[in-house]
Amino acid sequence: MISIDEKICRDLNQASEREWLETNGLGGFASSTITGLNTRRYHGLLVAATQPPVGRSVLLSKLEEVLTIGDRRYELSSNQYPGIVYPQGYVYLKEFRLDPYPIFTFEVDDVRIEKHVCMINGENTTVVQYKIASKLKKGVEVRLELRPLISFRDYHATTHENSTLNPDVAIAPGLAAVTPYSGMPTLYFGHNANSVQATGEWYRRFQYEQERRRGLDYEEDLFHPGTFVFELGAKQSATVIASTEKRDATNAGEMITLESKRRIMMAKTSPLDSELSRTLALAADQFIVERGEQKTVIAGYHWFGDWGRDTMIALNGLTLATGRFDVAKSILREFSKHVSEGMLPNRFPDGDELLEYNTVDATLWYFEAIRAYYEATGDVAFIKDELYPVLVDIIDCHVRGTRYGIQVDEGSGLLHAGEPGVQLTWMDAKIGDWVVTPRIGKPVEIQALWYNALRTMEAFAPQFGEDQHRRFEGMAILASSSFNNLFWNDTDGCLYDVVNGNSDADASIRPNQVFAVSLHYSMLPIDKAKQVIDVVERELLTPIGLRTLSPKDPRYIGNYDGDQRERDSAYHQGTVWPWLMGPFVEAFLKVNANSPESRKKMSALVNGVEAHLETAGLGSVSEILEGDAPHRPCGCIAQAWSVAEILRAAKLIIQSNAEPRARGQKISKTIKPVQARAKAPLS
């Protein structure tokens, strides 16, 4: 449980930086700040996924709330208009809890009222329920008015007053419905109100501060179709169920109870018995959504869809660390259907556009995800029958050459990638035609991933009756020899970030080199691996992840703010990425042979993330933070690979504690030169 007290709740500056998130397993969500003051165009009580997991539309933006006690009226809502916040209902907010869904406690004139907001898994449905939480004085009458404000638009856009909106409200006992625009779903309100009155009026010029900061359209008009009036007593509750389906308000309590039980079960999938791990396991569930009959991963909330790279990196922590092997299998199967020319898609678009295949690393992370799945499940039949032929084809396509200059260099056995104007690695910021970090040539993490893929295939082949393991072994040996000759930077005692040719090398101190140590199969000898991790720790490590560039570099940008161009310019030039904590922890344990001291140090690092869970996206981990202290959270409030890799790191530490000597021996072998590498756990 996360609890925010009234000191923060009633401080609008602090409260506005804390956001809650509810998801529905379809790609839809509900979200706002803890005061209910919407600061983003993505905020709303019902953002429905009309074509799961995409087609996301903000249907219900919010509920304006007026509490009447006797003859006195109190506005519980908060909104930002030009130059003013009105009303200022946050001054009555006593507490906010995430337990396991958002609960707001207001205290007005000795009356406490609790507001519960819970999204139902598998439906575009949000239940909002108000309950009196204190003893009422005899004879005191309490009334609650709720005024829905609707927008009905794409979640990347804003809406403004217009004459095409249909203002009609269909009213029946316990149910009201609006269909403002043709082609959009009907929004149903299941309720237990004493009365419903159609109104039909516009509320104008709401302002969204976060969008203003981002240099985007930040004003919106919202439509008020009708008002629900509830007479409240000590044992009564006011309920509104906003849904794209007809829902009965009398079932609200049961719906919330079942959803709470489901979440309790999700929390129990945590790899260790700690509040941090349980909270992250629950957060992990928010990213797993449906795509047709299979599963996929939403890369981040509020604005990401399902991305190939993010999914493959996050799969281990979201599903394997939490024991959800059926979900992992479904995700791997779904992505196998979309391999094209030996490449996984980088992004599934929101609309009807074609899939985007502009990534070199997503495909290579697919090998690692499958290897980890095999290690966790031993599911030989699934990999042999459905995935292994796809993997062989991917290797062959990379040898022959595929899109954007992605091809194995015949002389070195390393993987070249990139063309001018295209961003292929995870450092993918692009402004117009300007690729901020182009990294054309042989990026260090791509070579590490390529080698890891070859060794994985070498280990797989005998299991499936294939005789290609010698081929894969030979390719891996050549790649390893070339890598150690070309990538070692003697001056800085670490690895070059990109090598393009025999003499052109980028010596930027970036975190990408950590993968040459952290991945299951490594090309580096132990002495060099230790040096790499020493440099990464000294130059890049922060309490919440790794910086993307050393502060000593003249290109380093310690702040992340401004319009889209300014932000994209800084995106990989110093910002901290929490997901990189996973590979750092794994690499640190490896080079220190899982010593008690290393386990203690990494445990403290991972546990330090707990404070972050109460500062931005409550109960989750942000996409990025500023490189300069105090490392202000930025970007998405909840990012799949951030949550996943910290969960995976927690599990690694547990495994290390459980069998430190055995794991230390095995791990140290995997980072020795190839001729002395350990046998694969697949054999």
C-alpha positions in Angstrom: 0.0 0.0 0.0 1.1 3.5 -0.8 -0.3 6.3 1.4 0.1 10.1 0.8 -0.8 12.3 3.8 -2.6 15.6 3.8 0.5 17.7 4.0 1.4 16.6 0.4 -2.3 16.2 -0.7 -3.0 19.9 0.1 0.2 21.2 -1.4 -0.8 21.6 -5.0 2.7 21.7 -6.4 3.7 18.4 -4.8 0.3 16.7 -5.3 0.3 17.6 -9.0 3.6 15.7 -9.5 2.1 12.5 -8.1 -0.1 10.5 -10.5 -2.1 7.3 -10.2 -2.7 4.7 -12.9 -5.4 2.1 -13.3 -5.3 -0.3 -16.3 -7.6 -2.9 -17.8 -5.5 -5.5 -19.6 -6.7 -4.3 -22.9 -4.5 -1.2 -23.3 -7.1 1.1 -21.8 -6.5 3.0 -18.6 -7.7 5.6 -16.1 -5.3 8.1 -14.6 -4.9 11.5 -13.0 -3.1 13.3 -10.2 -3.9 12.5 -6.6 -6.0 15.6 -6.3 -8.0 14.8 -9.5 -6.6 17.8 -11.2 -5.8 16.6 -14.7 -2.4 17.8 -15.9 -2.2 15.8 -19.1 -4.3 15.3 -22.1 -3.9 11.6 -21.3 -5.6 11.9 -18.0 -9.2 10.6 -17.7 -11.4 8.3 -15.7 -12.0 6.1 -18.8 -9.5 5.9 -21.6 -10.9 3.0 -23.6 -9.0 0.7 -25.9 -11.5 0.5 -28.7 -9.3 -1.9 -30.8 -7.2 -3.6 -28.1 -4.5 -2.8 -27.3 -4.8 0.3 -29.4 -7.6 2.7 -30.6 -7.3 4.4 -27.2 -9.8 7.2 -26.7 -10.5 9.5 -23.8 -14.2 9.1 -23.2 -14.8 10.3 -19.6 -12.3 13.0 -18.6 -13.5 13.4 -15.0 -16.4 13.9 -12.6 -17.0 17.3 -11.1 -18.0 16.7 -7.5 -20.1 18.9 -5.2 -20.8 17.8 -1.6 -23.7 19.4 0.2 -23.9 19.1 4.0 -27.0 20.6 5.3 -27.3 23.9 3.4 -23.6 24.3 2.7 -22.0 23.3 -0.6 -18.4 22.2 -1.0 -16.6 21.7 -4.3 -14.3 18.6 -4.1 -12.9 18.9 -7.6 -9.8 20.8 -8.8 -9.2 22.2 -12.3 -6.6 24.4 -13.9 -8.0 27.3 -15.9 -6.1 30.2 -17.3 -4.5 32.0 -14.3 -6.5 30.1 -11.7 -7.2 26.8 -10.1 -10.9 26.4 -9.6 -12.5 24.8 -7.6 -9.8 24.0 -5.0 -11.2 20.8 -3.7 -7.7 19.6 -2.9 -7.8 21.6 0.4 -10.3 19.0 1.7 -8.2 16.0 0.7 -7.1 14.3 3.9 -5.3 11.3 2.4 -4.6 9.4 -0.8 -4.1 5.6 -0.8 -3.2 3.1 -3.4 -4.7 0.0 -1.8 -4.6 -1.7 -4.3 -6.6 0.9 -6.3 -6.9 4.6 -5.7 -8.8 5.7 -2.6 -9.3 9.4 -1.9 -10.4 10.5 1.6 -12.0 14.0 1.9 -12.7 15.7 5.2 -15.4 18.4 5.1 -17.1 19.9 8.1 -16.4 16.8 10.3 -17.7 14.5 7.5 -15.3 12.1 5.9 -16.1 10.7 2.5 -14.0 8.1 0.6 -13.9 7.9 -3.1 -12.8 4.6 -4.7 -11.7 4.3 -8.3 -11.2 0.9 -9.8 -10.8 -0.3 -13.4 -12.0 -3.8 -14.2 -9.6 -6.1 -16.0 -10.8 -7.2 -19.4 -13.3 -4.4 -19.8 -13.4 -0.8 -20.8 -15.0 -0.1 -17.4 -14.2 2.1 -14.5 -16.1 1.9 -11.2 -16.2 5.1 -9.1 -17.8 4.8 -5.6 -18.2 7.3 -2.8 -18.8 6.2 0.8 -19.4 8.1 4.1 -16.4 7.1 6.3 -17.4 8.9 9.5 -20.3 9.0 11.9 -22.9 11.5 10.8 -24.5 13.8 13.3 -28.1 13.2 13.9 -30.3 15.0 11.4 -27.5 16.0 9.1 -28.3 15.5 5.4 -25.6 14.8 2.9 -26.0 15.2 -0.8 -23.5 14.5 -3.6 -23.7 15.9 -7.2 -21.6 14.3 -9.9 -21.2 16.1 -13.2 -19.5 13.9 -15.9 -17.2 15.8 -18.3 -16.6 14.0 -21.5 -14.2 14.5 -24.4 -14.5 11.6 -26.8 -11.3 12.0 -28.8 -8.0 10.2 -29.5 -5.8 10.2 -26.4 -3.0 12.0 -28.2 -5.4 15.0 -29.1 -7.5 17.6 -27.4 -11.2 18.5 -28.1 -12.8 21.9 -28.3 -16.4 23.2 -28.4 -18.1 22.2 -31.6 -21.5 21.9 -33.1 -21.2 18.3 -34.4 -21.5 16.8 -30.9 -24.8 15.1 -30.2 -25.9 16.4 -26.7 -28.7 13.9 -26.1 -28.7 11.7 -23.0 -30.6 8.5 -22.9 -32.0 8.0 -19.4 -33.5 4.8 -18.0 -33.7 3.5 -14.4 -30.2 3.0 -13.2 -28.6 3.7 -16.5 -27.7 6.7 -18.7 -26.0 6.8 -22.0 -24.4 9.2 -24.4 -23.2 8.8 -28.0 -21.7 12.2 -28.8 -20.2 11.3 -32.2 -20.9 8.7 -34.8 -18.2 6.1 -35.2 -17.4 6.4 -31.5 -18.6 3.9 -28.8 -21.5 4.7 -26.6 -20.6 5.6 -23.0 -22.9 4.1 -20.4 -23.3 5.2 -16.9 -24.6 2.6 -14.5 -25.6 4.4 -11.3 -27.7 4.4 -8.1 -28.5 8.1 -8.2 -31.7 9.4 -6.8 -32.1 11.6 -9.9 -30.5 12.3 -13.2 -30.9 15.5 -15.1 -29.8 16.1 -18.7 -28.0 19.5 -19.0 -25.9 19.8 -22.1 -23.2 22.5 -21.6 -19.6 23.1 -22.3 -16.9 23.7 -19.7 -14.2 25.7 -21.5 -10.4 26.2 -21.3 -9.1 23.4 -19.1 -5.3 23.7 -19.1 -2.9 20.8 -18.8 0.4 21.9 -17.3 2.4 18.8 -18.3 1.5 19.4 -21.9 2.4 23.1 -21.7 5.8 22.1 -20.4 6.2 19.7 -23.3 5.4 22.5 -25.8 2.2 20.8 -27.0 -1.5 21.8 -27.2 -2.5 22.2 -23.6 -6.1 23.6 -23.6 -9.3 21.7 -23.9 -13.1 22.1 -23.7 -15.2 19.4 -22.1 -18.9 18.7 -22.4 -21.2 18.1 -19.5 -24.1 16.0 -20.6 -26.0 15.6 -17.3 -25.9 15.6 -13.5 -26.3 12.7 -11.1 -27.7 13.5 -7.6 -27.3 11.2 -4.6 -28.7 11.4 -1.2 -26.1 9.9 1.1 -26.5 8.4 4.5 -24.2 6.5 6.9 -24.8 3.1 5.1 -25.3 4.3 1.6 -22.9 4.8 -1.2 -22.9 6.7 -4.5 -21.9 4.6 -7.5 -21.2 5.4 -11.1 -19.9 2.8 -13.5 -18.5 4.3 -16.6 -18.3 1.7 -19.3 -18.6 0.9 -23.0 -21.0 -1.8 -21.9 -24.2 -1.7 -19.9 -23.3 -2.3 -16.2 -25.6 -2.5 -13.2 -24.5 -0.3 -10.2 -25.8 -2.9 -7.8 -22.9 -5.1 -8.8 -20.2 -2.5 -8.2 -19.2 -3.9 -4.8 -18.7 -7.4 -6.2 -16.8 -6.1 -9.2 -14.4 -4.2 -7.0 -14.0 -7.2 -4.7 -13.2 -9.6 -7.5 -10.7 -7.2 -9.1 -9.0 -6.6 -5.7 -8.6 -10.4 -5.2 -7.1 -10.7 -8.7 -4.6 -8.0 -7.8 -3.7 -9.7 -4.6 -2.9 -12.8 -6.5 -0.7 -10.8 -8.9 1.2 -9.3 -6.0 1.9 -12.8 -4.8 3.8 -13.5 -8.0 6.6 -11.2 -6.7 10.0 -13.0 -6.6 10.5 -12.1 -2.9 8.5 -11.3 0.2 9.0 -7.6 0.3 6.7 -4.5 -0.1 8.9 -3.3 -3.0 8.7 -6.6 -4.9 5.0 -7.0 -4.3 4.3 -3.5 -5.5 6.4 -4.0 -8.6 4.8 -7.4 -9.4 1.4 -5.6 -9.3 2.8 -2.9 -11.5 4.2 -5.5 -13.9 0.6 -6.8 -14.5 -0.4 -3.4 -15.9 1.8 -3.7 -19.0 0.5 -7.2 -20.1 -2.4 -6.7 -22.5 -4.3 -8.5 -25.1 -3.5 -8.5 -28.8 -6.1 -10.7 -30.4 -5.9 -14.1 -28.8 -2.4 -13.6 -27.6 -0.6 -11.3 -25.2 1.7 -8.4 -25.8 3.3 -5.6 -23.7 2.5 -1.9 -23.5 5.9 -0.2 -23.4 4.7 2.6 -21.1 1.9 4.7 -19.9 0.5 7.0 -20.9 1.4 7.3 -24.6 3.3 4.1 -25.7 1.8 1.2 -27.5 3.5 -2.3 -27.8 7.1 -2.1 -29.0 9.2 -5.0 -30.0 12.4 -3.9 -28.3 10.7 -3.0 -25.1 8.7 -6.2 -25.0 11.6 -8.5 -25.5 13.7 -6.7 -22.8 10.8 -6.6 -20.4 9.6 -10.1 -20.9 12.0 -11.7 -18.4 11.1 -9.5 -15.5 7.4 -9.1 -16.3 6.6 -12.8 -16.8 9.5 -15.1 -15.9 10.5 -13.5 -12.7 6.8 -13.5 -11.7 6.2 -17.1 -12.8 3.7 -16.2 -15.5 5.1 -18.6 -18.1 1.9 -18.9 -20.0 2.0 -15.2 -20.7 5.6 -15.3 -21.8 4.8 -18.1 -24.2 1.9 -16.2 -25.6 4.0 -13.1 -26.2 6.8 -15.1 -27.9 4.3 -16.8 -30.1 2.6 -13.5 -31.1 5.8 -11.9 -32.1 7.0 -14.9 -34.1 4.0 -14.2 -36.5 5.4 -10.7 -37.3 9.0 -11.5 -38.2 9.8 -10.0 -41.6 13.1 -10.3 -43.4 14.6 -11.6 -40.3 13.5 -8.6 -38.1 11.0 -8.1 -35.3 8.8 -5.1 -35.6 9.9 -2.1 -33.6 6.4 -0.7 -33.1 2.8 -1.7 -33.6 1.1 1.5 -34.7 -2.1 2.8 -33.1 -4.0 3.0 -36.3 -4.0 1.1 -39.6 -0.5 2.0 -40.6 2.1 -0.7 -41.5 4.3 -2.2 -38.8 7.6 -0.5 -38.4 10.8 -2.6 -38.7 13.4 0.1 -37.9 15.3 -1.7 -35.1 18.4 -3.9 -35.0 18.3 -4.9 -31.3 14.7 -6.0 -30.8 15.3 -9.1 -32.9 18.5 -10.0 -31.0 16.7 -9.5 -27.7 14.1 -12.0 -29.0 16.9 -14.7 -28.8 17.6 -13.8 -25.2 14.0 -13.8 -24.2 13.6 -17.3 -25.7 16.7 -18.5 -24.0 15.5 -17.2 -20.7 12.1 -18.8 -21.3 13.7 -22.1 -22.0 15.9 -21.9 -18.9 12.8 -21.1 -16.8 10.4 -23.7 -18.3 12.3 -26.4 -20.2 9.6 -26.1 -22.8 11.5 -28.0 -25.6 8.4 -28.7 -27.8 7.2 -25.1 -28.1 10.6 -23.8 -29.0 11.4 -26.6 -31.4 8.1 -26.6 -33.2 7.3 -22.9 -33.3 10.3 -20.7 -32.6 13.5 -22.5 -33.6 12.8 -22.4 -37.4 12.1 -18.6 -37.1 15.4 -18.1 -35.2 17.4 -20.0 -37.9 15.8 -17.8 -40.6 16.7 -14.7 -38.6 20.4 -15.7 -38.5 20.4 -16.5 -42.2 18.8 -13.1 -43.0 21.4 -11.3 -40.9 24.2 -13.1 -42.7 22.7 -12.3 -46.1 21.8 -8.8 -45.1 18.4 -7.2 -44.4 17.0 -3.7 -44.0 19.0 -0.6 -43.2 22.4 -2.1 -43.8 22.0 -4.7 -41.1 24.4 -7.5 -42.2 27.2 -9.6 -40.7 30.6 -8.3 -41.8 32.3 -11.3 -43.5 35.8 -10.4 -42.3 35.1 -9.8 -38.6 31.9 -11.8 -38.0 30.5 -8.8 -36.3 27.1 -7.2 -37.1 27.0 -3.9 -39.0 23.9 -1.8 -38.8 22.7 1.6 -39.9 22.2 4.1 -42.6 22.1 7.9 -42.6 18.8 9.3 -41.2 17.8 6.1 -39.5 17.9 5.3 -35.8 18.2 1.5 -35.2 19.4 1.0 -31.6 17.5 1.8 -28.4 19.1 5.2 -28.4 16.6 6.2 -31.0 15.9 10.0 -30.6 15.2 11.7 -33.9 14.3 15.3 -34.6 13.1 15.7 -38.2 16.0 14.3 -40.3 18.5 14.6 -37.4 19.3 11.4 -35.6 20.7 12.5 -32.3 22.8 9.4 -31.6 23.1 7.7 -35.0 25.6 5.0 -33.9 26.1 3.7 -37.5 28.5 0.8 -37.8 29.0 -1.7 -35.0 27.4 -0.6 -31.7 28.9 -2.4 -28.7 25.6 -3.8 -27.3 24.6 -5.1 -30.8 27.8 -7.2 -30.9 27.1 -8.5 -27.4 23.6 -9.4 -28.4 24.7 -11.0 -31.6 27.3 -13.2 -29.9 24.7 -14.1 -27.2 22.3 -15.1 -30.0 24.9 -17.3 -31.8 25.8 -19.1 -28.5 22.1 -19.6 -27.8 21.6 -21.2 -31.2 24.7 -23.3 -30.7 23.2 -24.7 -27.5 19.7 -25.1 -29.1 20.7 -26.9 -32.2 21.7 -30.3 -30.7 18.5 -30.3 -28.6 16.4 -30.2 -31.7 18.3 -32.7 -33.8 20.0 -30.0 -35.9 23.6 -30.3 -37.0 24.2 -26.5 -37.3 25.8 -26.1 -33.9 29.3 -26.2 -35.3 28.4 -23.4 -37.7 27.0 -21.2 -34.9 30.1 -22.0 -32.8 32.4 -21.0 -35.6 30.6 -17.7 -36.1 30.7 -17.0 -32.4 34.4 -17.7 -32.2 35.1 -15.3 -35.0 32.9 -12.6 -33.6 34.6 -12.9 -30.1 38.1 -12.6 -31.5 37.2 -9.6 -33.6 35.3 -7.9 -30.8 38.2 -8.2 -28.3 40.6 -6.9 -30.9 38.5 -3.9 -32.0 36.4 -2.7 -29.0 38.9 -2.4 -26.2 39.6 1.2 -25.3 43.0 1.2 -23.5 42.9 4.8 -22.7 39.7 4.7 -20.6 39.9 1.0 -19.6 36.5 0.1 -21.0 34.8 -0.6 -24.3 34.2 1.7 -27.3 30.5 2.5 -27.8 30.6 2.1 -31.6 33.3 0.9 -34.0 33.0 1.8 -37.7 35.9 0.3 -39.5 39.3 -0.6 -38.0 40.3 2.8 -36.8 37.1 4.9 -36.4 35.8 4.3 -32.8 33.5 6.3 -30.6 35.0 6.5 -27.1 31.8 8.0 -25.5 31.3 6.6 -22.0 27.8 5.2 -22.3 26.0 2.3 -20.6 25.7 0.1 -23.7 29.0 -1.6 -22.8 27.4 -3.1 -19.7 25.6 -5.7 -21.9 29.0 -7.1 -23.0 29.2 -8.3 -19.4 25.6 -8.8 -18.3 24.3 -11.1 -21.0 24.2 -14.8 -20.5 27.1 -15.4 -22.9 29.9 -12.9 -22.8 33.1 -12.3 -25.0 35.1 -10.5 -22.4 37.8 -12.0 -20.1 37.2 -11.4 -16.4 39.8 -8.7 -16.0 38.4 -6.5 -18.7 34.8 -7.2 -17.6 35.7 -5.8 -14.1 37.3 -2.7 -15.6 34.1 -2.1 -17.7 31.9 -2.3 -14.6 34.3 -0.1 -12.6 34.0 2.6 -15.3 30.2 2.3 -15.6 29.8 2.5 -11.8 32.1 5.5 -11.5 30.8 7.5 -14.4 27.1 6.5 -14.9 25.6 4.9 -11.8 22.9 6.8 -9.9 20.5 5.6 -7.2 17.8 4.8 -9.7 19.7 3.6 -12.8 22.4 4.4 -15.3 23.1 7.7 -17.1 23.2 7.5 -20.9 26.4 9.6 -21.1 29.1 10.5 -18.7 28.8 14.0 -17.0 32.4 14.6 -18.1 31.4 14.5 -21.7 30.9 18.0 -23.2 27.7 16.8 -24.8 26.2 15.8 -21.5 22.8 17.4 -20.7 21.8 17.0 -17.0 18.3 18.4 -17.3 15.3 17.2 -19.3 12.8 19.9 -20.1 11.5 22.2 -22.7 9.7 21.5 -26.0 9.9 18.3 -27.9 13.2 19.2 -29.7 14.9 20.2 -26.4 13.7 17.0 -24.7 14.7 14.7 -27.6 18.1 16.3 -27.7 18.6 15.3 -24.1 16.9 11.9 -24.3 20.1 9.8 -24.5 22.7 12.5 -23.6 22.7 12.1 -19.9 19.2 11.1 -18.7 19.0 8.3 -16.3 17.2 5.1 -17.4 16.0 2.8 -14.6 15.8 -0.3 -16.8 19.6 -0.3 -17.0 19.7 -1.2 -13.3 18.9 -4.8 -14.3 22.0 -5.4 -16.5 24.2 -3.4 -14.1 23.2 -5.5 -11.1 23.7 -8.7 -13.1 27.1 -7.6 -14.4 28.2 -6.4 -11.0 27.4 -9.7 -9.4 29.2 -11.6 -12.1 32.5 -9.7 -11.9 32.4 -10.0 -8.1 31.7 -13.8 -8.2 28.5 -13.2 -6.2 30.4 -12.3 -3.1 28.5 -11.5 0.1 29.7 -7.9 -0.2 28.5 -7.5 -3.8 25.1 -9.0 -3.0 24.6 -6.7 -0.1 25.6 -3.7 -2.2 23.3 -4.6 -5.0 20.4 -5.4 -2.6 20.7 -1.9 -1.2 20.7 -0.4 -4.7 17.5 -2.2 -5.7 15.8 -1.5 -2.4 16.6 2.2 -2.8 14.1 2.3 -5.7 11.2 2.0 -3.1 11.3 5.8 -2.4 10.8 6.5 -6.1 7.5 4.6 -6.1 5.9 7.5 -4.1 7.1 10.4 -6.2 5.8 10.2 -9.8 3.7 7.3 -11.1 2.6 5.9 -7.8 3.5 2.2 -7.4 5.5 2.1 -10.7 8.8 3.2 -12.1 9.3 6.1 -14.5 10.7 5.9 -18.0 13.6 8.3 -17.3 15.0 10.8 -14.8 17.2 13.8 -15.1 20.9 13.0 -15.0 21.7 15.8 -12.5 20.7 15.2 -8.8 18.1 15.1 -7.4 17.2 13.1 -10.6 13.7 14.5 -11.3 11.4 11.8 -12.8 10.5 12.5 -16.5 8.9 10.9 -19.5 6.3 8.2 -19.0 5.2 7.7 -15.4 5.2 3.9 -15.7 7.6 2.1 -18.0 7.5 -1.7 -18.7 11.2 -2.3 -18.9 11.9 -0.1 -15.9 9.6 -2.2 -13.7 10.7 -5.5 -15.3 14.4 -5.1 -15.0 14.3 -4.0 -11.4 12.1 -7.0 -10.6 14.6 -9.2 -12.5 17.4 -7.7 -10.5 15.6 -8.5 -7.3 15.3 -12.1 -8.4 18.9 -12.3 -9.4 20.0 -11.2 -5.9 17.7 -13.8 -4.3 19.2 -16.6 -6.5 22.6 -15.4 -5.6 21.8 -15.5 -1.9 20.4 -19.0 -2.3 23.4 -20.6 -3.9 26.2 -18.0 -4.0 29.1 -20.4 -4.6 27.5 -22.5 -7.4 26.2 -19.5 -9.2 29.4 -17.6 -8.7 31.4 -20.4 -10.3 29.0 -20.7 -13.3 28.7 -17.0 -13.9 32.4 -16.3 -13.7 33.0 -18.9 -16.4 30.5 -17.3 -18.8 32.6 -14.2 -18.9 35.9 -15.9 -19.6 37.2 -16.0 -23.2 35.2 -18.3 -25.5 37.6 -21.2 -25.5 36.9 -21.6 -21.7 33.3 -20.7 -21.6 30.8 -22.6 -19.5 28.4 -25.1 -21.0 25.0 -23.7 -21.7 22.3 -24.5 -19.2 20.3 -25.6 -22.2 22.4 -28.7 -22.7 
